[in-house]
């Protein structure tokens, strides 16, 4: 507990104030199911197949269970219901068009147009200050892989390696990459005009370097007088704390505000397996304690440089969120400092989100939306995450049970 603010993440009455008894029971059922690894493993195999084969009632079952828990709706308009409900509890929204894995120029152009629609919509809603994008929605995965490989073939700063990689592309690839850069630019340009923040998602390590370079270029363009663009740093990587410091140096040199969204990460098993299979050093921290230490060190670094850094603490770790408020207290800064924001995924860690909001923090829920068949990859990650993250499902279940007991249901 934070003695100065009396902030506690054990207050279940506050945590689940937005949940009806029926919704609480449904969440209990869902997290109990995700606490059974064999059931999750079976679901991960069968659900995508059931959707692809259009097995009757599959969509309806998914919609009423895991989709309803973790997704805001199938359309932008459907997210309004969730956003309005959250606003009553001073919780904001980060919108994410959750379609993944579609390739081809037509799909990339469509994705850009959809992201622009999200920005236009968010600009009409006082409760939606941010939206999220994935560069893989704009670019061919294999082109990103080639760019990353070329960047790692030379030494020097990130931008020096980026420019060298572009030069080594074929003429056709240069034209293709120009279109990728233009799509990102167009999205950021509209966001800047509409005062909506753009959070660039992190990707796998073997395509991350060109994503980082693009994001730095966008920050250099749009983050001069206000914060528009944020990069996402996965602190389960052992090189990201230093990357944060290098990005800060670039921000000082180029006179822009660094937008830093800090997460622990989403591709750990995939990264470790690939590193082992291809026999290179794993980019992942040796253990959770190291990831936690780097995450909290990154938070501290950002808090110490809030004149030049805008921080988003995107974490489900209770201590990291509490630690952030304690650092603000130590500096005599308000919890709603304009360069500090907190965020958790919709459907998870309501005890953190709603108690932070209650204490006056600027906090949001990351709210994906899209057709069920298109957001299946996102939903599968949530199911896998909740079955594999140590203590996450147990923690959620324990809090839900505590609130159900308090309500006597």
C-alpha positions in Angstrom: 0.0 0.0 0.0 1.1 3.5 -0.8 1.0 5.5 2.5 0.8 8.9 0.8 -2.1 8.1 -1.4 -3.6 5.0 0.3 -3.5 3.3 -3.1 -4.3 -0.4 -2.9 -5.0 -2.9 -5.6 -7.0 -5.2 -3.2 -10.1 -3.0 -3.2 -12.4 -5.3 -5.2 -15.5 -3.1 -4.7 -13.7 -0.4 -6.7 -12.1 -2.9 -9.1 -15.4 -4.5 -10.2 -17.7 -1.5 -9.8 -18.4 -1.6 -13.6 -19.3 -5.3 -13.6 -22.8 -6.6 -13.0 -23.3 -9.8 -11.0 -23.9 -11.6 -14.2 -20.7 -10.3 -15.8 -18.7 -11.2 -12.7 -20.0 -14.8 -12.8 -19.1 -15.0 -16.5 -15.6 -13.7 -15.8 -15.3 -16.3 -13.0 -16.2 -19.1 -15.4 -13.9 -17.9 -18.1 -10.8 -17.4 -15.9 -11.5 -20.8 -14.2 -11.4 -22.4 -17.7 -8.2 -20.6 -18.6 -6.7 -21.9 -15.4 -6.8 -25.4 -16.9 -3.8 -25.7 -19.3 -5.1 -28.8 -21.1 -8.4 -27.0 -21.9 -6.6 -23.9 -23.2 -4.3 -26.1 -25.3 -7.3 -27.8 -26.8 -9.0 -24.5 -27.5 -5.9 -23.0 -29.1 -6.0 -25.9 -31.6 -9.7 -26.2 -32.3 -11.0 -22.6 -32.2 -9.2 -21.3 -35.3 -10.2 -24.4 -37.2 -13.8 -24.1 -36.1 -13.9 -20.5 -37.3 -12.3 -21.4 -40.7 -14.6 -24.4 -41.2 -17.6 -22.3 -40.2 -18.8 -24.8 -37.7 -22.3 -23.8 -36.5 -22.6 -21.8 -33.3 -18.8 -21.4 -33.0 -19.0 -17.6 -33.6 -21.9 -17.2 -31.1 -20.0 -19.2 -28.4 -16.8 -17.2 -28.9 -18.8 -13.9 -28.9 -20.5 -14.7 -25.6 -17.3 -15.8 -23.8 -13.7 -14.8 -24.6 -14.6 -12.2 -27.2 -16.9 -10.3 -24.9 -14.3 -10.5 -22.1 -11.3 -9.1 -24.1 -12.7 -7.2 -27.2 -14.7 -4.1 -27.4 -16.9 -5.2 -30.3 -16.8 -6.1 -34.0 -17.1 -2.5 -35.2 -16.0 1.0 -34.1 -19.6 1.8 -33.2 -19.8 -1.2 -30.9 -16.8 0.0 -28.9 -18.8 3.1 -27.9 -20.9 1.1 -25.4 -17.7 -0.1 -23.6 -16.0 3.3 -23.8 -19.1 5.1 -22.4 -19.2 2.6 -19.5 -15.5 3.0 -18.7 -15.8 6.8 -18.8 -18.2 6.7 -15.9 -15.3 5.4 -13.8 -12.7 7.9 -15.2 -11.1 5.1 -17.3 -10.0 6.1 -20.8 -9.6 3.9 -23.9 -6.8 3.0 -26.4 -8.5 1.8 -29.5 -6.9 -1.0 -31.6 -8.1 -2.3 -34.9 -7.2 -5.9 -34.0 -6.9 -7.4 -37.5 -3.5 -9.2 -37.9 -1.7 -11.3 -40.5 -3.2 -10.0 -43.7 -0.6 -9.4 -46.5 -0.7 -7.8 -49.9 -0.8 -4.1 -51.0 -4.6 -4.0 -51.1 -4.8 -5.2 -47.5 -2.0 -2.8 -46.4 -3.9 0.2 -48.0 -7.1 -1.0 -46.3 -5.4 -1.2 -43.0 -4.1 2.3 -43.3 -7.6 3.5 -44.2 -9.1 1.7 -41.2 -6.6 3.2 -38.8 -7.4 6.6 -40.2 -11.1 5.9 -39.5 -10.2 5.0 -35.9 -8.4 8.3 -35.5 -11.4 10.3 -37.0 -13.7 8.5 -34.6 -11.5 8.9 -31.6 -11.3 12.6 -32.2 -15.0 12.8 -31.6 -14.8 11.0 -28.3 -13.4 12.8 -25.2 -12.6 9.4 -23.6 -10.3 8.1 -26.4 -6.9 9.8 -26.3 -4.9 7.1 -28.1 -5.0 4.5 -30.8 -2.6 1.6 -31.5 -1.1 0.4 -34.8 1.1 -2.4 -35.9 3.6 -1.8 -38.7 3.0 -5.4 -39.8 -0.4 -4.1 -40.8 1.3 -1.9 -43.4 4.3 -4.0 -44.6 5.2 -7.4 -45.9 6.7 -9.4 -43.1 9.5 -10.7 -45.3 10.4 -7.1 -46.3 10.7 -6.2 -42.6 12.9 -9.3 -42.1 15.2 -8.2 -44.9 15.4 -4.7 -43.6 16.2 -6.0 -40.1 18.9 -8.4 -41.5 20.5 -5.6 -43.5 20.5 -3.3 -40.5 22.2 -5.9 -38.3 24.9 -6.4 -41.0 26.3 -2.9 -40.3 27.4 -1.1 -37.2 26.6 2.4 -36.0 23.5 4.2 -34.7 20.0 3.0 -35.4 19.4 5.6 -38.1 22.8 5.0 -39.8 22.0 1.3 -40.0 18.5 2.1 -41.2 19.7 4.3 -44.1 22.3 1.7 -45.1 19.6 -1.0 -45.2 17.4 1.1 -47.4 20.3 1.6 -49.8 20.8 -2.2 -50.0 17.2 -2.8 -51.1 16.4 -3.5 -54.8 14.7 -0.7 -56.7 11.3 -2.5 -56.4 11.9 -3.0 -52.7 12.8 0.6 -52.2 9.5 1.6 -53.8 7.7 -0.9 -51.6 9.4 0.4 -48.5 8.5 4.0 -49.5 4.9 3.0 -49.5 5.2 1.5 -46.0 6.8 4.7 -44.7 4.1 6.8 -46.4 1.3 4.8 -44.8 2.8 5.3 -41.3 3.4 8.9 -42.1 -0.2 9.5 -43.2 -1.6 7.9 -40.1 0.6 9.9 -37.8 -0.1 13.1 -39.8 -3.8 12.7 -39.3 -3.4 11.8 -35.6 -1.3 15.0 -35.1 -4.0 17.1 -36.7 -6.7 15.4 -34.6 -4.7 15.4 -31.3 -4.8 11.6 -31.0 -1.8 9.7 -29.7 -0.4 6.9 -31.9 1.1 3.9 -30.1 3.4 1.9 -32.4 3.2 -1.8 -31.3 6.3 -3.8 -30.7 7.1 -6.8 -33.0 9.3 -9.9 -33.0 13.0 -9.1 -32.5 13.9 -10.2 -36.1 11.8 -7.4 -37.6 11.9 -4.8 -34.7 14.9 -2.6 -35.9 13.1 -1.1 -39.0 10.0 -0.6 -36.8 12.1 1.3 -34.3 13.7 3.4 -37.0 10.4 4.3 -38.5 9.0 5.2 -35.1 12.0 7.4 -34.3 11.5 9.2 -37.7 7.9 9.8 -36.9 8.7 11.1 -33.4 11.3 13.4 -35.0 8.6 14.8 -37.3 5.5 15.0 -35.0 6.8 15.1 -31.4 8.4 18.6 -31.4 5.8 20.5 -29.4 3.5 17.8 -28.2 3.5 14.0 -27.9 1.8 12.2 -30.9 3.9 9.1 -31.5 5.0 6.5 -28.9 7.3 3.5 -29.4 6.6 0.3 -27.5 9.6 -1.2 -25.6 9.5 -4.9 -24.5 11.5 -5.1 -21.3 11.7 -8.8 -21.3 14.4 -8.2 -23.9 17.7 -7.6 -22.2 18.7 -4.8 -24.6 15.7 -2.5 -24.2 16.8 -0.5 -21.2 19.9 0.6 -23.1 17.7 1.2 -26.2 15.5 3.5 -24.1 18.5 5.5 -23.0 19.8 5.7 -26.6 16.3 6.8 -27.8 16.4 9.5 -25.1 19.8 10.7 -26.4 18.4 10.9 -29.9 15.4 12.9 -28.6 17.7 15.4 -26.9 19.9 15.7 -30.0 17.0 16.0 -32.4 14.9 18.1 -30.0 11.7 16.0 -29.9 9.8 14.5 -27.0 10.3 10.7 -26.6 7.1 8.7 -26.3 7.8 5.5 -24.5 5.2 2.8 -23.8 6.7 0.2 -21.5 5.5 -3.4 -21.6 7.1 -6.6 -20.5 6.5 -8.4 -23.8 4.3 -10.8 -25.8 6.6 -13.1 -27.8 8.8 -14.8 -25.2 8.3 -18.5 -26.0 8.5 -17.8 -29.8 11.7 -15.8 -29.3 13.4 -18.4 -27.2 12.4 -21.3 -29.5 13.6 -19.4 -32.6 16.9 -18.5 -30.9 17.4 -22.2 -29.9 16.5 -23.5 -33.3 18.7 -21.1 -35.2 21.5 -21.3 -32.6 21.9 -17.6 -31.7 21.9 -15.9 -28.3 18.4 -15.5 -26.9 17.3 -11.8 -26.8 15.1 -12.6 -23.8 16.1 -11.9 -20.2 17.5 -14.9 -18.3 14.6 -14.8 -15.8 11.6 -12.9 -14.7 13.5 -11.1 -11.9 15.8 -9.5 -14.5 12.8 -8.4 -16.7 11.2 -6.9 -13.6 14.4 -5.1 -12.6 14.8 -3.6 -16.1 11.2 -2.6 -16.3 11.2 -0.7 -13.1 14.6 0.9 -14.0 13.0 2.0 -17.3 10.1 3.5 -15.4 12.5 5.4 -13.1 14.6 6.6 -16.0 11.4 8.0 -17.7 10.1 9.7 -14.5 13.5 11.3 -14.0 13.2 12.9 -17.5 9.6 13.8 -17.8 10.5 17.2 -19.4 11.7 15.1 -22.5 9.8 11.8 -22.0 6.1 10.9 -22.1 5.6 7.6 -20.4 2.9 5.0 -20.7 3.2 2.3 -18.0 1.4 -0.5 -19.8 1.7 -3.2 -17.2 -0.3 -5.8 -15.3 2.3 -6.0 -12.6 1.0 -4.4 -9.4 4.4 -3.4 -8.0 5.4 -1.6 -11.2 2.3 0.5 -11.2 2.6 1.2 -7.5 6.3 2.0 -7.9 5.4 4.6 -10.6 3.1 6.4 -8.2 5.7 6.3 -5.5 8.3 7.9 -7.8 5.9 10.6 -8.6 5.2 11.2 -4.9 8.9 11.4 -4.2 9.3 14.1 -6.8 6.2 15.9 -5.6 4.5 15.4 -8.9 0.8 14.7 -9.4 -0.4 11.2 -10.4 -2.2 12.8 -13.4 1.0 14.4 -14.7 0.5 15.1 -18.4 3.5 12.9 -19.4 2.5 9.9 -17.3 -0.3 7.4 -18.3 -1.2 3.9 -17.1 -2.8 1.2 -19.2 -4.0 -2.4 -18.9 -5.7 -4.8 -21.4 -9.5 -4.7 -21.4 -10.8 -7.7 -19.5 -7.7 -8.1 -17.3 -6.4 -6.5 -14.1 -9.4 -4.4 -13.3 -8.1 -4.2 -9.8 -5.2 -2.1 -11.1 -7.0 0.0 -13.6 -10.0 1.1 -11.6 -8.1 1.7 -8.4 -5.6 3.8 -10.3 -8.4 5.8 -11.8 -10.0 6.2 -8.4 -6.8 7.7 -7.0 -6.7 10.3 -9.8 -4.3 8.7 -12.2 -4.6 9.0 -16.0 -5.4 5.4 -16.9 -6.9 3.5 -19.9 -8.0 0.1 -21.1 -6.4 -1.2 -24.3 -9.6 -2.0 -26.4 -9.2 -4.1 -29.6 -12.1 -4.4 -32.0 -12.8 -6.2 -35.3 -14.7 -9.1 -36.8 -14.4 -12.3 -34.7 -12.6 -14.2 -37.4 -10.0 -11.5 -37.7 -9.3 -11.0 -33.9 -8.8 -14.7 -33.3 -5.0 -14.4 -33.1 -5.4 -11.7 -30.4 -7.8 -13.8 -28.5 -5.6 -16.8 -28.7 -2.7 -14.8 -27.2 -4.9 -13.7 -24.3 -6.0 -17.3 -23.6 -2.4 -18.5 -23.8 -1.1 -15.6 -21.7 -3.5 -16.2 -18.9 -2.7 -19.9 -18.8 1.1 -19.3 -18.8 1.7 -16.1 -16.9 2.7 -17.2 -13.4 -0.1 -16.4 -11.0 -2.1 -14.2 -13.4 -5.2 -16.4 -13.7 -5.1 -17.3 -10.0 -4.8 -13.6 -9.1 -7.8 -12.7 -11.3 -9.9 -15.6 -9.9 -9.0 -14.8 -6.3 -10.1 -11.1 -6.7 -13.3 -12.2 -8.5 -14.1 -14.7 -5.8 -13.4 -12.0 -3.1 -15.9 -9.6 -4.8 -18.5 -12.3 -5.3 -18.3 -13.1 -1.6 -18.6 -9.4 -0.7 -21.7 -9.2 -2.9 -23.0 -12.5 -1.5 -23.5 -14.0 -5.0 
